């Protein structure tokens, strides 16, 4: 019989290491790698956006998409930085995803 243990894991994409991808003129997305956690079933994920500014008015920061045992994606919209470029603002303001995942490991 297979025994599973429930585990809590937490992490960050990092203030200086977060990679963002263009979604549209007002938004971007960040893929978060949790493959090192060893989950064997899809975990429950909670996420938030951390940075040095501007993230308080961003939307989508606590809405993980496509959660798997290996990762998830967060779409972040902030129309206030459309002229600068949301990706440029994210880098300048050191936006990063902080996350907590609860799930089963062997």
PyMOL commands that place a pseudoatom at each C-alpha (Angstrom):
pseudoatom trace, name=CA, resn=UNK, resi=1, chain=A, elem=C, hetatm=0, pos=[0.000, 0.000, 0.000]
pseudoatom trace, name=CA, resn=UNK, resi=2, chain=A, elem=C, hetatm=0, pos=[1.307, 3.469, -0.947]
pseudoatom trace, name=CA, resn=UNK, resi=3, chain=A, elem=C, hetatm=0, pos=[1.592, 5.954, 1.926]
pseudoatom trace, name=CA, resn=UNK, resi=4, chain=A, elem=C, hetatm=0, pos=[1.549, 9.660, 1.277]
pseudoatom trace, name=CA, resn=UNK, resi=5, chain=A, elem=C, hetatm=0, pos=[2.649, 12.431, 3.586]
pseudoatom trace, name=CA, resn=UNK, resi=6, chain=A, elem=C, hetatm=0, pos=[1.095, 15.874, 3.515]
pseudoatom trace, name=CA, resn=UNK, resi=7, chain=A, elem=C, hetatm=0, pos=[3.740, 18.561, 3.201]
pseudoatom trace, name=CA, resn=UNK, resi=8, chain=A, elem=C, hetatm=0, pos=[3.849, 22.334, 3.215]
pseudoatom trace, name=CA, resn=UNK, resi=9, chain=A, elem=C, hetatm=0, pos=[6.403, 23.948, 0.934]
pseudoatom trace, name=CA, resn=UNK, resi=10, chain=A, elem=C, hetatm=0, pos=[7.029, 27.638, 0.295]
pseudoatom trace, name=CA, resn=UNK, resi=11, chain=A, elem=C, hetatm=0, pos=[9.212, 29.681, -1.991]
pseudoatom trace, name=CA, resn=UNK, resi=12, chain=A, elem=C, hetatm=0, pos=[9.782, 32.696, -4.179]
pseudoatom trace, name=CA, resn=UNK, resi=13, chain=A, elem=C, hetatm=0, pos=[10.748, 33.343, -7.759]
pseudoatom trace, name=CA, resn=UNK, resi=14, chain=A, elem=C, hetatm=0, pos=[13.278, 35.837, -6.372]
pseudoatom trace, name=CA, resn=UNK, resi=15, chain=A, elem=C, hetatm=0, pos=[13.565, 39.625, -6.484]
pseudoatom trace, name=CA, resn=UNK, resi=16, chain=A, elem=C, hetatm=0, pos=[16.480, 39.530, -8.899]
pseudoatom trace, name=CA, resn=UNK, resi=17, chain=A, elem=C, hetatm=0, pos=[15.765, 36.266, -10.695]
pseudoatom trace, name=CA, resn=UNK, resi=18, chain=A, elem=C, hetatm=0, pos=[12.087, 36.358, -11.701]
pseudoatom trace, name=CA, resn=UNK, resi=19, chain=A, elem=C, hetatm=0, pos=[11.522, 35.780, -15.404]
pseudoatom trace, name=CA, resn=UNK, resi=20, chain=A, elem=C, hetatm=0, pos=[8.429, 37.443, -16.841]
pseudoatom trace, name=CA, resn=UNK, resi=21, chain=A, elem=C, hetatm=0, pos=[6.764, 36.814, -20.188]
pseudoatom trace, name=CA, resn=UNK, resi=22, chain=A, elem=C, hetatm=0, pos=[4.668, 39.213, -22.271]
pseudoatom trace, name=CA, resn=UNK, resi=23, chain=A, elem=C, hetatm=0, pos=[0.929, 38.526, -22.290]
pseudoatom trace, name=CA, resn=UNK, resi=24, chain=A, elem=C, hetatm=0, pos=[-0.473, 41.809, -23.658]
pseudoatom trace, name=CA, resn=UNK, resi=25, chain=A, elem=C, hetatm=0, pos=[0.123, 45.564, -23.317]
pseudoatom trace, name=CA, resn=UNK, resi=26, chain=A, elem=C, hetatm=0, pos=[-1.224, 45.622, -19.760]
pseudoatom trace, name=CA, resn=UNK, resi=27, chain=A, elem=C, hetatm=0, pos=[-0.188, 42.244, -18.427]
pseudoatom trace, name=CA, resn=UNK, resi=28, chain=A, elem=C, hetatm=0, pos=[2.501, 39.627, -18.122]
pseudoatom trace, name=CA, resn=UNK, resi=29, chain=A, elem=C, hetatm=0, pos=[2.788, 36.142, -16.745]
pseudoatom trace, name=CA, resn=UNK, resi=30, chain=A, elem=C, hetatm=0, pos=[5.260, 34.342, -14.524]
pseudoatom trace, name=CA, resn=UNK, resi=31, chain=A, elem=C, hetatm=0, pos=[5.798, 30.594, -14.605]
pseudoatom trace, name=CA, resn=UNK, resi=32, chain=A, elem=C, hetatm=0, pos=[6.659, 29.233, -11.168]
pseudoatom trace, name=CA, resn=UNK, resi=33, chain=A, elem=C, hetatm=0, pos=[8.692, 26.044, -10.840]
pseudoatom trace, name=CA, resn=UNK, resi=34, chain=A, elem=C, hetatm=0, pos=[7.794, 23.868, -7.834]
pseudoatom trace, name=CA, resn=UNK, resi=35, chain=A, elem=C, hetatm=0, pos=[9.183, 20.616, -9.252]
pseudoatom trace, name=CA, resn=UNK, resi=36, chain=A, elem=C, hetatm=0, pos=[11.744, 20.367, -6.454]
pseudoatom trace, name=CA, resn=UNK, resi=37, chain=A, elem=C, hetatm=0, pos=[8.985, 19.965, -3.860]
pseudoatom trace, name=CA, resn=UNK, resi=38, chain=A, elem=C, hetatm=0, pos=[8.356, 16.340, -4.771]
pseudoatom trace, name=CA, resn=UNK, resi=39, chain=A, elem=C, hetatm=0, pos=[4.580, 16.516, -4.946]
pseudoatom trace, name=CA, resn=UNK, resi=40, chain=A, elem=C, hetatm=0, pos=[2.946, 13.364, -6.303]
pseudoatom trace, name=CA, resn=UNK, resi=41, chain=A, elem=C, hetatm=0, pos=[-0.547, 14.861, -6.518]
pseudoatom trace, name=CA, resn=UNK, resi=42, chain=A, elem=C, hetatm=0, pos=[-1.557, 18.385, -7.546]
pseudoatom trace, name=CA, resn=UNK, resi=43, chain=A, elem=C, hetatm=0, pos=[-1.069, 20.638, -4.495]
pseudoatom trace, name=CA, resn=UNK, resi=44, chain=A, elem=C, hetatm=0, pos=[-3.183, 23.511, -3.266]
pseudoatom trace, name=CA, resn=UNK, resi=45, chain=A, elem=C, hetatm=0, pos=[-1.283, 26.707, -4.075]
pseudoatom trace, name=CA, resn=UNK, resi=46, chain=A, elem=C, hetatm=0, pos=[-1.580, 30.198, -2.621]
pseudoatom trace, name=CA, resn=UNK, resi=47, chain=A, elem=C, hetatm=0, pos=[0.407, 32.990, -4.240]
pseudoatom trace, name=CA, resn=UNK, resi=48, chain=A, elem=C, hetatm=0, pos=[1.060, 36.689, -3.823]
pseudoatom trace, name=CA, resn=UNK, resi=49, chain=A, elem=C, hetatm=0, pos=[3.140, 39.347, -5.554]
pseudoatom trace, name=CA, resn=UNK, resi=50, chain=A, elem=C, hetatm=0, pos=[6.014, 40.977, -3.680]
pseudoatom trace, name=CA, resn=UNK, resi=51, chain=A, elem=C, hetatm=0, pos=[8.143, 43.905, -4.801]
pseudoatom trace, name=CA, resn=UNK, resi=52, chain=A, elem=C, hetatm=0, pos=[9.297, 47.437, -4.075]
pseudoatom trace, name=CA, resn=UNK, resi=53, chain=A, elem=C, hetatm=0, pos=[6.242, 49.205, -5.516]
pseudoatom trace, name=CA, resn=UNK, resi=54, chain=A, elem=C, hetatm=0, pos=[3.243, 49.204, -7.794]
pseudoatom trace, name=CA, resn=UNK, resi=55, chain=A, elem=C, hetatm=0, pos=[2.185, 45.667, -7.002]
pseudoatom trace, name=CA, resn=UNK, resi=56, chain=A, elem=C, hetatm=0, pos=[-0.548, 46.772, -4.608]
pseudoatom trace, name=CA, resn=UNK, resi=57, chain=A, elem=C, hetatm=0, pos=[-2.767, 47.738, -7.542]
pseudoatom trace, name=CA, resn=UNK, resi=58, chain=A, elem=C, hetatm=0, pos=[-1.929, 44.742, -9.717]
pseudoatom trace, name=CA, resn=UNK, resi=59, chain=A, elem=C, hetatm=0, pos=[-4.612, 42.125, -10.281]
pseudoatom trace, name=CA, resn=UNK, resi=60, chain=A, elem=C, hetatm=0, pos=[-4.312, 38.389, -10.706]
pseudoatom trace, name=CA, resn=UNK, resi=61, chain=A, elem=C, hetatm=0, pos=[-1.539, 38.038, -8.180]
pseudoatom trace, name=CA, resn=UNK, resi=62, chain=A, elem=C, hetatm=0, pos=[-3.369, 35.460, -6.061]
pseudoatom trace, name=CA, resn=UNK, resi=63, chain=A, elem=C, hetatm=0, pos=[-4.839, 33.436, -8.929]
pseudoatom trace, name=CA, resn=UNK, resi=64, chain=A, elem=C, hetatm=0, pos=[-2.586, 30.535, -9.927]
pseudoatom trace, name=CA, resn=UNK, resi=65, chain=A, elem=C, hetatm=0, pos=[-3.392, 28.895, -13.279]
pseudoatom trace, name=CA, resn=UNK, resi=66, chain=A, elem=C, hetatm=0, pos=[-2.569, 25.444, -14.653]
pseudoatom trace, name=CA, resn=UNK, resi=67, chain=A, elem=C, hetatm=0, pos=[-1.316, 24.053, -11.331]
pseudoatom trace, name=CA, resn=UNK, resi=68, chain=A, elem=C, hetatm=0, pos=[0.557, 20.755, -11.674]
pseudoatom trace, name=CA, resn=UNK, resi=69, chain=A, elem=C, hetatm=0, pos=[2.949, 18.868, -9.443]
pseudoatom trace, name=CA, resn=UNK, resi=70, chain=A, elem=C, hetatm=0, pos=[5.767, 20.691, -11.244]
pseudoatom trace, name=CA, resn=UNK, resi=71, chain=A, elem=C, hetatm=0, pos=[4.556, 24.286, -11.363]
pseudoatom trace, name=CA, resn=UNK, resi=72, chain=A, elem=C, hetatm=0, pos=[1.928, 26.912, -12.064]
pseudoatom trace, name=CA, resn=UNK, resi=73, chain=A, elem=C, hetatm=0, pos=[1.440, 30.222, -13.859]
pseudoatom trace, name=CA, resn=UNK, resi=74, chain=A, elem=C, hetatm=0, pos=[0.329, 33.620, -12.548]
pseudoatom trace, name=CA, resn=UNK, resi=75, chain=A, elem=C, hetatm=0, pos=[-1.029, 36.327, -14.872]
pseudoatom trace, name=CA, resn=UNK, resi=76, chain=A, elem=C, hetatm=0, pos=[-0.488, 39.856, -13.581]
pseudoatom trace, name=CA, resn=UNK, resi=77, chain=A, elem=C, hetatm=0, pos=[-2.322, 42.890, -14.942]
pseudoatom trace, name=CA, resn=UNK, resi=78, chain=A, elem=C, hetatm=0, pos=[-1.379, 46.471, -14.159]
pseudoatom trace, name=CA, resn=UNK, resi=79, chain=A, elem=C, hetatm=0, pos=[-2.604, 49.095, -16.649]
pseudoatom trace, name=CA, resn=UNK, resi=80, chain=A, elem=C, hetatm=0, pos=[-0.728, 51.893, -14.830]
pseudoatom trace, name=CA, resn=UNK, resi=81, chain=A, elem=C, hetatm=0, pos=[2.533, 50.690, -16.419]
pseudoatom trace, name=CA, resn=UNK, resi=82, chain=A, elem=C, hetatm=0, pos=[1.271, 50.272, -19.985]
pseudoatom trace, name=CA, resn=UNK, resi=83, chain=A, elem=C, hetatm=0, pos=[3.354, 53.188, -21.320]
pseudoatom trace, name=CA, resn=UNK, resi=84, chain=A, elem=C, hetatm=0, pos=[6.561, 51.971, -19.640]
pseudoatom trace, name=CA, resn=UNK, resi=85, chain=A, elem=C, hetatm=0, pos=[5.781, 48.354, -20.366]
pseudoatom trace, name=CA, resn=UNK, resi=86, chain=A, elem=C, hetatm=0, pos=[4.563, 46.046, -17.616]
pseudoatom trace, name=CA, resn=UNK, resi=87, chain=A, elem=C, hetatm=0, pos=[7.598, 43.772, -17.987]
pseudoatom trace, name=CA, resn=UNK, resi=88, chain=A, elem=C, hetatm=0, pos=[9.969, 46.734, -17.626]
pseudoatom trace, name=CA, resn=UNK, resi=89, chain=A, elem=C, hetatm=0, pos=[8.118, 47.911, -14.526]
pseudoatom trace, name=CA, resn=UNK, resi=90, chain=A, elem=C, hetatm=0, pos=[8.157, 44.407, -13.052]
pseudoatom trace, name=CA, resn=UNK, resi=91, chain=A, elem=C, hetatm=0, pos=[11.925, 44.202, -13.415]
pseudoatom trace, name=CA, resn=UNK, resi=92, chain=A, elem=C, hetatm=0, pos=[12.529, 47.724, -12.110]
pseudoatom trace, name=CA, resn=UNK, resi=93, chain=A, elem=C, hetatm=0, pos=[10.239, 47.168, -9.136]
pseudoatom trace, name=CA, resn=UNK, resi=94, chain=A, elem=C, hetatm=0, pos=[11.558, 43.644, -8.490]
pseudoatom trace, name=CA, resn=UNK, resi=95, chain=A, elem=C, hetatm=0, pos=[8.187, 41.946, -8.678]
pseudoatom trace, name=CA, resn=UNK, resi=96, chain=A, elem=C, hetatm=0, pos=[8.352, 38.301, -7.672]
pseudoatom trace, name=CA, resn=UNK, resi=97, chain=A, elem=C, hetatm=0, pos=[5.860, 35.588, -6.805]
pseudoatom trace, name=CA, resn=UNK, resi=98, chain=A, elem=C, hetatm=0, pos=[5.807, 34.357, -3.212]
pseudoatom trace, name=CA, resn=UNK, resi=99, chain=A, elem=C, hetatm=0, pos=[3.987, 31.045, -2.828]
pseudoatom trace, name=CA, resn=UNK, resi=100, chain=A, elem=C, hetatm=0, pos=[2.898, 28.345, -0.410]
pseudoatom trace, name=CA, resn=UNK, resi=101, chain=A, elem=C, hetatm=0, pos=[1.906, 24.872, -1.618]
pseudoatom trace, name=CA, resn=UNK, resi=102, chain=A, elem=C, hetatm=0, pos=[0.257, 22.113, 0.405]
pseudoatom trace, name=CA, resn=UNK, resi=103, chain=A, elem=C, hetatm=0, pos=[0.181, 18.647, -1.056]
pseudoatom trace, name=CA, resn=UNK, resi=104, chain=A, elem=C, hetatm=0, pos=[1.200, 15.015, -0.879]
pseudoatom trace, name=CA, resn=UNK, resi=105, chain=A, elem=C, hetatm=0, pos=[4.645, 13.528, -1.250]
pseudoatom trace, name=CA, resn=UNK, resi=106, chain=A, elem=C, hetatm=0, pos=[5.763, 9.928, -0.948]
for i in range(1, 106): cmd.bond("trace and resi %d" % i, "trace and resi %d" % (i + 1))
show_as sticks, trace
zoom trace
